[in-house]
Amino acid sequence: MEREDFIIHIGRNKVKKKSIARAGAHLFAALFLTGCSLWNGNLWEDAKTSARYIQRAGQSLVGDVQESKLVANQWEFYASSEEDFIPVEENDLHNTPSTTKANQQGLMQAKKLPANAKGQKPTSSDFLSPAGQLASIFTTLHFATDEHVLYKQESIDALKKMAIYLKRNPNMYLFIEGHCDKRASEAYNLALGTRRANFIRQFLIKEGIEADRLFTVSHGKERPIDFRDHKDAFAKNRRVEFKIYQV
Amino acid sequence: MKVAIFSVCSLFGKELFVPLPFELHEKVIEEQRFYLAPPSSLAKSGYFIELWGTLAFDLEHAACFTKIQPQKELDEILSIYSVAQKITKARSILGDAWLFSLENFSGKGKIIAVHLESQRREESDFFCLDYELSIDVLRMRRELDSLTQKISGRPGIASLPIFYSMQKDPKVFCGQIWMAHYDGRFAKPLTRPDDYAICPIGFTSFGERYILFVSYLEGIPKLFLQKVGSLERLNVSNLRGNQLLPTINKNQANIAFVSDATGQAEIFFQSFHPTKGAIGKPIQLFSRPGSVQASPTFSPDGSSLVFVSDHGGTPRIYQLSLADRMLQKGKAAPKDLGGPLGEATSPSWSPDGKKLAYSAKVGTVRQIWVYDFALEKHTQLTTGFEDKENPSWAQDSLHLVYNTTSPSYQLYVLDLLTKKPFRITCGEGRFHYPYWEK
């Protein structure tokens, strides 16, 4: 299959001439059809598209000229240049509140870690299990069956203690590893493991830790600590562990 | 009465011509003979016995042939067709014969005899053996796949490898991607031994074979692309967070995977180049607050995606129209495909587009199921006490590979026609996340 690469030149004159004319045409069509009571969802989308063209035309008039941009597909028109991905729209969620926007821009995990002591990109061997005093602070936390939220006061207190330590050590990065028990399938558990890790991460962010110092890792049920087929083993395996990377 | 005489490569046995009525194709299939040229001293060596055994296995398990016990069954079958003259000669010959039952495909119940010859004829196709078992077996399997395609119209599967993850010691966090023949033989590792690599997707592009897989080498699971035979790898996507459970479109132009970049596990769609990785930005396909999405699989025509979501409470399988989503019509609600209530997971769309294989609990045991899109019907394929997961289709849409997770992690291949699985791995270690190249 051939891929179509779209090269879009958004220069001042081209936008001014083409987009304004196009926007005007869309606006006229929208108004006309509205007047004829031929309203449908597609028309609303076209109206929104028209508004985007008008906005870009306005930007170009005041000198906010976009540089040529290579887009891989038509859907990149729907994403702003700052976003890492093209998000699903609010109305795709059928009027349920979105958690996705809460996690964008400033709350997302960092793309990169700082280089390690050798000046290299860190690997898993650079992420250390907490030892000594750190082990008592970054202690493993366990979850109830089918739960990804911690309710027990001792668990909350442990998380707050971690937050205090992290605030005092701004060069420390934390890996929050989510694990599951063996009862669900291994593929589903790989995705499920992110849920517990993200709960911990979001808790620590609310406690004031910078989002780009906290990373989640899902291990699903790939790394059990108790291999028995027993509810006690399941309880041990439903956990979050921590690894530390310090620069 | 049209007559077809068909022969396949020979090692031992004697000439056996069995003309039979043949009505599958309009034209007579041309006679095709293969002759392996062993030095006479090796004619009955262990090497050829092994090749012979491999061919027998492949005819039965990969090419949908049924082995007929000599004489008695052959008599019964031949008597149906009242074939004259040469039957006398046929009956006097012992040796193995494989009969291909077209009933499997057409319901007509016609039979073609496949016979073997050890004498070279002028018109024989001829290829020299390398006397390297893996090479000779692969070549033999390619010929058999070609034969299967010719007879049945369906692609052969014997020559396409299965990729899987193998962890030698479950207590040590190291695991590699391996590639093996469909019977588990000639397995070899493809990734670094100090890595933990899972979820392989193997494909061939521009004449080279690649794997797309998840690696924990950098601490966080990310998607990598690697050419088979090389340890150099390429990051596929810069999307933040975990990258898990990849799948690839039939045309290899798109992938889908799971990421928690948004704070929860969601499905992302990504334009893709087989040698360069991701192109452009990933597209978030579906989101429901507080839910987990997993295991995307594309329809062969690329228009739909099936995935797992627990937004309804328990993990179930949903179908999403990609066209609706991409046009952002706001109506991209996924369709629940129904089925058994027992935690349906790890779906895999068949190459012919007609079926979906997945794993779901029956009572307390995970079994492999298949969903027929046209009939909207769910059928349980496996039984037994072992938990079974991660089905992956062969390109003929008639075979599946899957792994058990209890009491041990092993790989099995299942023939949907016979419903008889056979195990392809053995020994200690965890064999899981299989993927059959298509």
Contacts between the chains, C-beta under 8 A, distances in Angstrom:
chain1	res1	chain2	res2	distance
A	1	B	251	4.2
A	1	B	253	5.0
A	3	B	253	6.2
A	3	B	271	7.1
A	3	B	273	7.6
A	3	B	279	7.2
A	41	B	329	7.0
A	41	B	330	7.1
A	45	B	328	7.6
A	45	B	329	7.7
A	71	B	280	6.4
A	72	B	271	4.6
A	72	B	279	4.3
A	72	B	280	2.7
A	72	B	281	7.5
A	73	B	271	5.6
A	73	B	280	6.0
A	74	B	326	7.9
A	75	B	283	5.7
A	75	B	326	5.6
A	76	B	280	5.7
A	76	B	281	5.9
A	78	B	328	6.6
A	79	B	281	5.6
A	83	B	281	7.3
A	84	B	238	7.4
A	84	B	239	6.0
A	84	B	240	6.4
A	84	B	261	6.6
A	84	B	281	6.9
A	84	B	282	7.7
A	85	B	239	6.2
A	85	B	261	6.6
A	85	B	268	6.4
A	85	B	281	5.4
A	85	B	282	4.5
A	85	B	283	6.6
A	85	B	284	5.6
A	86	B	281	5.5
A	86	B	282	7.2
A	86	B	283	4.4
A	86	B	284	6.5
A	87	B	262	7.8
A	87	B	284	5.0
A	88	B	284	4.8
A	88	B	285	7.0
A	88	B	286	6.6
A	88	B	287	5.1
A	88	B	325	7.7
A	89	B	328	5.5
A	89	B	330	6.7
A	91	B	330	4.0
A	92	B	286	7.9
A	92	B	287	7.5
A	92	B	325	7.6
A	92	B	328	7.2
A	92	B	330	5.8
A	92	B	332	5.6
A	93	B	287	6.3
A	93	B	288	7.0
A	93	B	289	7.7
A	94	B	333	7.1
A	96	B	288	7.1
A	96	B	289	6.2
A	97	B	289	6.2
A	98	B	287	6.6
A	98	B	289	6.8
A	99	B	262	7.0
A	99	B	263	6.1
A	99	B	264	6.4
A	99	B	287	7.4
A	99	B	289	4.6
A	99	B	290	7.2
A	100	B	262	4.3
A	100	B	263	7.4
A	100	B	266	7.8
A	100	B	284	6.9
A	100	B	287	5.4
A	102	B	263	7.2
A	103	B	261	7.7
A	103	B	262	4.8
A	103	B	263	3.6
A	104	B	262	7.1
A	107	B	263	7.4
A	108	B	240	5.1
A	108	B	241	7.4
A	108	B	261	6.2
A	108	B	262	7.8
A	108	B	263	8.0
A	109	B	240	4.5
A	109	B	241	5.0
A	109	B	261	7.3
A	110	B	240	7.1
A	111	B	238	6.1
A	111	B	240	5.6
A	121	B	218	7.2
A	122	B	218	7.3
A	122	B	219	6.8
A	123	B	217	5.8
A	123	B	218	5.8
A	123	B	219	6.7
A	124	B	216	6.0
A	124	B	217	6.2
A	124	B	218	6.7
A	124	B	219	4.4
A	126	B	219	7.4
A	127	B	219	4.9
A	175	B	219	6.2
A	175	B	220	7.6
A	182	B	405	7.6
A	184	B	315	7.2
A	184	B	343	6.5
A	184	B	345	7.5
A	185	B	315	7.9
A	185	B	343	7.0
A	185	B	345	4.1
A	185	B	346	5.9
A	185	B	359	5.8
A	185	B	366	6.6
A	185	B	389	4.9
A	185	B	390	7.8
A	185	B	405	7.8
A	186	B	389	6.2
A	186	B	390	7.3
A	186	B	405	6.3
A	186	B	432	6.5
A	186	B	433	7.7
A	187	B	199	8.0
A	187	B	245	6.0
A	187	B	294	6.0
A	187	B	295	5.0
A	187	B	308	7.7
A	187	B	345	5.8
A	187	B	346	4.5
A	187	B	389	6.8
A	187	B	390	6.2
A	187	B	433	7.7
A	188	B	292	7.5
A	188	B	294	5.0
A	188	B	295	7.0
A	188	B	308	6.0
A	188	B	310	8.0
A	188	B	315	5.3
A	188	B	343	7.5
A	188	B	345	4.5
A	188	B	346	7.4
A	190	B	199	7.9
A	190	B	221	7.9
A	190	B	244	4.9
A	190	B	245	6.1
A	190	B	258	7.5
A	190	B	294	7.0
A	191	B	244	6.3
A	191	B	245	6.7
A	191	B	258	5.1
A	191	B	265	3.9
A	191	B	292	5.0
A	191	B	293	6.5
A	191	B	294	3.7
A	191	B	295	7.7
A	191	B	308	7.8
A	192	B	265	7.3
A	192	B	292	5.3
A	192	B	294	7.7
A	194	B	241	7.6
A	194	B	242	5.6
A	194	B	260	3.9
A	194	B	264	6.9
A	194	B	265	4.7
A	194	B	292	7.4
A	195	B	264	6.6
A	195	B	265	6.9
A	195	B	292	5.7
A	197	B	260	7.8
A	198	B	260	6.0
A	198	B	263	5.2
A	198	B	264	6.3
A	201	B	263	7.8
A	202	B	263	6.7
A	215	B	219	7.6
A	215	B	220	5.9
A	216	B	220	7.7
A	216	B	241	6.5
A	216	B	242	6.3
A	216	B	260	6.0
A	217	B	216	7.8
A	217	B	219	6.6
A	217	B	220	5.3
A	217	B	221	6.9
A	217	B	242	6.7
A	218	B	221	6.7
A	218	B	242	5.2
A	218	B	244	6.7
A	218	B	260	7.3
A	218	B	265	7.7
A	222	B	173	7.9
A	222	B	196	7.5
A	222	B	198	7.3
A	223	B	173	6.0
A	224	B	170	7.9
A	227	B	170	7.0
A	229	B	406	7.3
A	243	B	219	7.4
A	245	B	219	7.8
